[in-house]
Amino acid sequence: MRVSYREEPCRSAMNRVAGMDFEWSLNPYMGCVHRCAFCYVRGHERRADRPHDDRYGTSIRVKTNIAEVLRAELARPTWKREYVLIGAATDPYQPAEGRYRLTRGCIAALAEARTPFGIITRGTLIVRDLDLLVAASRRAAVSVSFSIPTLDERVWRATEPTTPHPRQRLRALRRLVDAGVKAGVAMMPILPGLSDRPEQLAEVVRAAREAGATNLFGALVNLRDGTREHFLSVIGREWPELLPRYLDLFGRRSYLPEALTAPVAQQIKELRRKHGIADRRRIRYAPPEEPAQMELAI
């Protein structure tokens, strides 16, 4: 797969979010080489008349000036230090970050402005920024969520084609937690008939506990227009026997009914309690009222 990178400056860094449990989102890149079959961003790309099928993830926009723009936004007198989520629409630690270091620059800017933030990623490159995450945690509330919906090798390879192995993500999580950074697991999305069996869910929760995850949550997949078509084509190719079931489940809807989602949510809740998922960090950082000036290289 050939990937092209478009270096384009941005006019704004943060995006106001409505109807979610976070106020602002921040995405240093547009597009993602992980090319997850179930990625909901494919739906956004379809509505914007951009490639959302097999071509998705082959063209990545690099917002070269995003850290500088972010600093300007955070310096505004009206900024209230609201929570910012990094990676809502792209993985901030996809391979391009190794070269461009945009996510690292944004973390530094948020920390300097004492702004709380979270990161969601499937990338293990995040361990490179361990020094900065530790320092940021001393200035504001910081959390990291590793997306690990399954440890099933076949499901992972077919639905997350270019992501690091889930167990590599667990090792990265352990590195962060051991250093004192709050890091947990997002079991999202769980796939009916593929990764929702009780023993599969238990395997992920058990591994998360062994890695020291401070928290864990999960949810079944949703398939909106643009994502649904591509995902169903993957199901038809990899698991043709499951295609009729998926057509029945998602043929006329994007979200599954509560009758199907509630039992899985309850299983995760019980497994979380059984395996004792909790914040057990030996080192915890509480932001002081007047933190010292940061002196870290970006």
Buried (B, 14 or more C-beta within 10 A) or exposed (E): EEBEBEEEEBEEBBEEBEEEEBBBBBBBBBBBBBBBBBBBBBBBBBEEEBBBEEEBBBBBBBBBBBBEBBBEBBEEEEEEEEBBBBBBBBBBBBBBBEEBBBBBBBBBBBBBBBBBBBBBBBBBBBBBBBEBBBBBBBBBBBBBBBBBBBBBEEBBEBBBBBBBBBEBBBEBBBBBBBBBBBBBBBBBBBBBEBBBBEEBBBBBBBBBBEBBBBBBBBBBBBBBEBBBBBBBBBBEEBBEEBBEEBBEBBEEEBBBEEEEBEEBBEBBEBBBEEBEBEEEBEEEBEBEEEBEEEEBEE
